[in-house]
Amino acid sequence: MFWKNRRNDCAHAKGNTISYPHVESFWLFLQSNLPKFVVNGGREFILQGIKNHFDPTRTPVGTTIDPSINKIKTSIDVVDY
């Protein structure tokens, strides 16, 4: 909600000032949450990535699965583990 309101401040020429702290905070927010911004949600994205990893027609045998595993913490809520 906060970032939606900041977007509206910018897009609709509201009277609120947008400065470098907003930009830096938004950048950190994006970096931390980027894996969650996917169609159908984070869990489905991760599960499909794991399925694709173990499909030899999509991923060469011997390729590390670490990138998919590393996304779990930021893409899936703990209650969904």
KACOR-V897144 format. One record per residue. N is the residue number from 1. RES is the residue in one letter. SS is DSSP state (A for helix, B for strand, O for the rest). PSI is psi in whole degrees, 0 to 359 (none if undefined). D_FIRST is the distance of its C-alpha to the first C-alpha in Angstrom with 2 decimals. Layout:
BEGIN
N & RES & SS & PSI & D_FIRST
N & RES & SS & PSI & D_FIRST
END
This chain:
BEGIN
1 & M & O & 319 & 0.00
2 & F & A & 311 & 3.82
3 & W & A & 328 & 5.55
4 & K & A & 317 & 5.06
5 & N & A & 323 & 6.21
6 & R & A & 323 & 8.71
7 & R & A & 316 & 9.82
8 & N & A & 324 & 10.57
9 & D & A & 318 & 12.36
10 & C & A & 312 & 14.47
11 & A & A & 331 & 15.16
12 & H & O & 18 & 16.08
13 & A & O & 47 & 17.90
14 & K & O & 169 & 16.12
15 & G & O & 357 & 18.00
16 & N & O & 142 & 15.71
17 & T & O & 134 & 17.34
18 & I & O & 124 & 16.00
19 & S & O & 182 & 18.41
20 & Y & A & 327 & 19.46
21 & P & A & 325 & 17.57
22 & H & A & 316 & 14.21
23 & V & A & 315 & 15.87
24 & E & A & 319 & 17.36
25 & S & A & 318 & 14.31
26 & F & A & 320 & 12.51
27 & W & A & 315 & 15.85
28 & L & A & 321 & 16.11
29 & F & A & 314 & 12.74
30 & L & A & 315 & 14.10
31 & Q & A & 320 & 17.48
32 & S & A & 331 & 16.46
33 & N & A & 2 & 14.45
34 & L & A & 317 & 16.40
35 & P & A & 340 & 18.56
36 & K & A & 344 & 15.75
37 & F & O & 75 & 15.02
38 & V & O & 156 & 18.04
39 & V & O & 137 & 19.25
40 & N & O & 8 & 19.93
41 & G & O & 168 & 17.97
42 & G & A & 316 & 19.17
43 & R & A & 314 & 22.14
44 & E & A & 321 & 23.81
45 & F & A & 314 & 23.51
46 & I & A & 314 & 25.17
47 & L & A & 319 & 27.82
48 & Q & A & 321 & 28.71
49 & G & A & 322 & 29.05
50 & I & A & 316 & 31.38
51 & K & A & 315 & 33.39
52 & N & A & 323 & 33.74
53 & H & A & 319 & 34.87
54 & F & O & 8 & 37.72
55 & D & O & 109 & 38.77
56 & P & O & 346 & 41.60
57 & T & O & 347 & 41.29
58 & R & O & 327 & 37.82
59 & T & O & 129 & 38.11
60 & P & O & 140 & 41.35
61 & V & O & 138 & 42.93
62 & G & O & 354 & 42.47
63 & T & O & 134 & 39.01
64 & T & O & 143 & 36.91
65 & I & O & 0 & 34.06
66 & D & A & 317 & 32.38
67 & P & A & 320 & 29.54
68 & S & A & 317 & 28.42
69 & I & A & 320 & 28.96
70 & N & A & 337 & 26.99
71 & K & A & 343 & 23.85
72 & I & A & 313 & 23.99
73 & K & A & 324 & 22.55
74 & T & A & 353 & 19.32
75 & S & A & 339 & 19.10
76 & I & O & 132 & 20.12
77 & D & O & 147 & 19.02
78 & V & A & 322 & 22.05
79 & V & A & 340 & 22.69
80 & D & A & 359 & 23.29
81 & Y & O & none & 25.84
END
